[in-house]
Amino acid sequence: MIGGGIAGVSAAAHLAPYGKVTLLEMEATLAYHTTGRSAALYVINYGAQGTRPLALASRGFLESPPEGTVDAPILSDRGLLWVGTEAQMGVLEEMAEQGKRSGAESELVSKEGAIEILPALRENWVAGGLYEPLARDIDVAGLHQAFVRIARSNDADIRNGSPVTEINQENGGWTATAGGETISCDVVVNASGAWGDLVAGLAGVAPIGLQPMRRTAFMVPGSQAYHHWPMTVEAEQHFYFKPDGVQFLCSLAEEVPEEPGDPRPRMEDVALAIERINEATILGIRAVNSQWTGLRTFAPDRDLVIGEDPTAPGFYWLVGQGGTGIQTSPAYGSLLASLATGSELAPELAAAGVDPAVTSPSRFR
Ligand SMILES: Cc1cc2nc3c(=O)[nH]c(=O)nc-3n(C[C@H](O)[C@H](O)[C@H](O)COP(=O)(O)OP(=O)(O)OC[C@H]3O[C@@H](n4cnc5c(N)ncnc54)[C@H](O)[C@@H]3O)c2cc1C
């Protein structure tokens, strides 16, 4: 397993019961990159249509993780309110239709309804909204740790500070070299996020065409009095914000192509987000407490890429999680394990309509 973000540890947790798993993470700590930088929301009506069933299928695990794997609930109430101006009402109606097709319980609300849910909205800006009350906050660290606990309890060997620098095909299997040590295995899982195509290159496997996209989030002063407000997202994703303790987590929701790496926030992105939020609300944001930037990595069609590469037996992809890699992680780890071991899909995946062909790397070959 290459990569110790949420993808790598979920796959490790789901595969470890079947055999020996070694997970190699190049950084000194797990979850240092995108996984540690998300907005931590669970929402059905979001992301590529093909991967939405993975979010639905993940709900059972997120609501009741296996006993002994978490110290506190992973999900907590939040709600999601999409909001728009008069000119954006068509966008919200189209989203409501998409939501219905994906099994989301969301409803269009009037201007007055939107202001009742989020009293900070400016009357002369908002014209209506789309509300998904069952959207929840995810305890990302708790979820990541749950997967690590499951993997370790099944004897997985999880190694930090182990950058994979070489991958070779040998005697019908594979070897991976990290930190001067070479490990032999039957199956390599490429869960290296933004580095996915580079890691494939080490193994002589053709790239998928993954594109990492920068997105910055930042915290501003808020108040405990607003803790029950939903996450609020502009209809065309020009900004979002949600209460986080006594602060608000905010973002411009930008998507800017970047090379794999450790991106830093840009002041102009933060300033523009503040300008837009202040135009739409009476929050009057003036100060920023902290900020960070992560890479959301997409395949060309924006669906996830899960499964064996038809050109390289034993080489599995688990990449392209984009903006939904936390909320879909229980299901895609389970799907990966079914594909790698040739076992049946878990019942919750089948019930949610997960189709392995939609996310198969074969679609790019
Ligand atoms: C601002 C922001 C908001 C988001 N909000 C949400 C949200 O609300 N809900 C949601 O579900 N998702 C959200 N996401 C998306 C989510 O965070 C990602 O989809 C997810 O974290 C991707 O996980 P990953 O394990 O693929 O990537 P990563 O966490 O980046 O893990 C990949 C790992 O591979 C390692 N690696 C790379 N190359 C090598 C190598 N050669 N050897 C060893 N290790 C290597 C890296 O060090 C890294 O740790 C958000 C993302 C951002 C940036």
The ligand as an SDF file (V2000), in Angstrom:
LIG
                    3D

 53 58  0  0  0  0  0  0  0  0999 V2000
   -9.9820   22.3020    1.2820 C   0  0  0  0  0  0  0  0  0  0  0  0
  -10.4470   20.8800    1.0860 C   0  0  0  0  0  0  0  0  0  0  0  0
  -11.7210   20.5130    1.5070 C   0  0  0  0  0  0  0  0  0  0  0  0
  -12.1620   19.1780    1.3720 C   0  0  0  0  0  0  0  0  0  0  0  0
  -13.3790   18.8530    1.8970 N   0  0  0  0  0  0  0  0  0  0  0  0
  -13.8010   17.5560    1.8450 C   0  0  0  0  0  0  0  0  0  0  0  0
  -15.0290   17.1810    2.4600 C   0  0  0  0  0  0  0  0  0  0  0  0
  -15.7310   18.0030    3.0500 O   0  0  0  0  0  0  0  0  0  0  0  0
  -15.4190   15.8660    2.3830 N   0  0  0  0  0  0  0  0  0  0  0  0
  -14.6480   14.9200    1.7250 C   0  0  0  0  0  0  0  0  0  0  0  0
  -15.0560   13.7510    1.6750 O   0  0  0  0  0  0  0  0  0  0  0  0
  -13.4620   15.2650    1.1550 N   0  0  0  0  0  0  0  0  0  0  0  0
  -13.0220   16.5440    1.1990 C   0  0  0  0  0  0  0  0  0  0  0  0
  -11.8300   16.8950    0.6160 N   0  0  0  0  0  0  0  0  0  0  0  0
  -11.1180   15.8880   -0.1850 C   0  0  0  0  0  0  0  0  0  0  0  0
  -10.3570   14.8910    0.6530 C   0  0  0  0  0  0  0  0  0  0  0  0
   -9.5850   15.5550    1.6190 O   0  0  0  0  0  0  0  0  0  0  0  0
   -9.4630   14.0410   -0.2930 C   0  0  0  0  0  0  0  0  0  0  0  0
  -10.2640   13.4540   -1.3140 O   0  0  0  0  0  0  0  0  0  0  0  0
   -8.7610   12.9100    0.4620 C   0  0  0  0  0  0  0  0  0  0  0  0
   -8.1000   13.3940    1.6020 O   0  0  0  0  0  0  0  0  0  0  0  0
   -7.7480   12.2140   -0.4480 C   0  0  0  0  0  0  0  0  0  0  0  0
   -7.0830   11.2390    0.3240 O   0  0  0  0  0  0  0  0  0  0  0  0
   -5.8110   10.4720   -0.2380 P   0  0  0  0  0  0  0  0  0  0  0  0
   -5.4510    9.4490    0.7770 O   0  0  0  0  0  0  0  0  0  0  0  0
   -6.0840   10.0330   -1.6350 O   0  0  0  0  0  0  0  0  0  0  0  0
   -4.6810   11.6070   -0.3970 O   0  0  0  0  0  0  0  0  0  0  0  0
   -3.5840   12.1170    0.6400 P   0  0  0  0  0  0  0  0  0  0  0  0
   -4.1720   12.4070    1.9580 O   0  0  0  0  0  0  0  0  0  0  0  0
   -2.8660   13.2430   -0.0300 O   0  0  0  0  0  0  0  0  0  0  0  0
   -2.6340   10.8680    0.8160 O   0  0  0  0  0  0  0  0  0  0  0  0
   -1.7120   10.4540   -0.1740 C   0  0  0  0  0  0  0  0  0  0  0  0
   -0.4470   10.0570    0.5620 C   0  0  0  0  0  0  0  0  0  0  0  0
    0.4830    9.4230   -0.3330 O   0  0  0  0  0  0  0  0  0  0  0  0
    1.7780    9.7280    0.1410 C   0  0  0  0  0  0  0  0  0  0  0  0
    2.7580    9.4630   -0.9260 N   0  0  0  0  0  0  0  0  0  0  0  0
    2.8500   10.0630   -2.1380 C   0  0  0  0  0  0  0  0  0  0  0  0
    3.8940    9.5420   -2.8380 N   0  0  0  0  0  0  0  0  0  0  0  0
    4.4610    8.5880   -2.0630 C   0  0  0  0  0  0  0  0  0  0  0  0
    5.5690    7.7070   -2.2160 C   0  0  0  0  0  0  0  0  0  0  0  0
    6.3230    7.7080   -3.3480 N   0  0  0  0  0  0  0  0  0  0  0  0
    5.8770    6.8700   -1.1990 N   0  0  0  0  0  0  0  0  0  0  0  0
    5.1320    6.8380   -0.0510 C   0  0  0  0  0  0  0  0  0  0  0  0
    4.0810    7.6630    0.1480 N   0  0  0  0  0  0  0  0  0  0  0  0
    3.7390    8.5270   -0.8360 C   0  0  0  0  0  0  0  0  0  0  0  0
    1.6730   11.2060    0.5010 C   0  0  0  0  0  0  0  0  0  0  0  0
    2.7020   11.6130    1.3870 O   0  0  0  0  0  0  0  0  0  0  0  0
    0.2830   11.2700    1.1270 C   0  0  0  0  0  0  0  0  0  0  0  0
    0.3310   11.1510    2.5400 O   0  0  0  0  0  0  0  0  0  0  0  0
  -11.3280   18.2050    0.7490 C   0  0  0  0  0  0  0  0  0  0  0  0
  -10.0450   18.5770    0.3220 C   0  0  0  0  0  0  0  0  0  0  0  0
   -9.6050   19.8920    0.4950 C   0  0  0  0  0  0  0  0  0  0  0  0
   -8.1920   20.2560    0.0670 C   0  0  0  0  0  0  0  0  0  0  0  0
  1  2  1  0
  2  3  1  0
  2 52  2  0
  3  4  2  0
  4  5  1  0
  4 50  1  0
  5  6  2  0
  6  7  1  0
  6 13  1  0
  7  8  2  0
  7  9  1  0
  9 10  1  0
 10 11  2  0
 10 12  1  0
 12 13  2  0
 13 14  1  0
 14 15  1  0
 14 50  1  0
 15 16  1  0
 16 17  1  0
 16 18  1  0
 18 19  1  0
 18 20  1  0
 20 21  1  0
 20 22  1  0
 22 23  1  0
 23 24  1  0
 24 25  2  0
 24 26  1  0
 24 27  1  0
 27 28  1  0
 28 29  2  0
 28 30  1  0
 28 31  1  0
 31 32  1  0
 32 33  1  0
 33 34  1  0
 33 48  1  0
 34 35  1  0
 35 36  1  0
 35 46  1  0
 36 37  1  0
 36 45  1  0
 37 38  2  0
 38 39  1  0
 39 40  1  0
 39 45  2  0
 40 41  1  0
 40 42  2  0
 42 43  1  0
 43 44  2  0
 44 45  1  0
 46 47  1  0
 46 48  1  0
 48 49  1  0
 50 51  2  0
 51 52  1  0
 52 53  1  0
M  END
$$$$
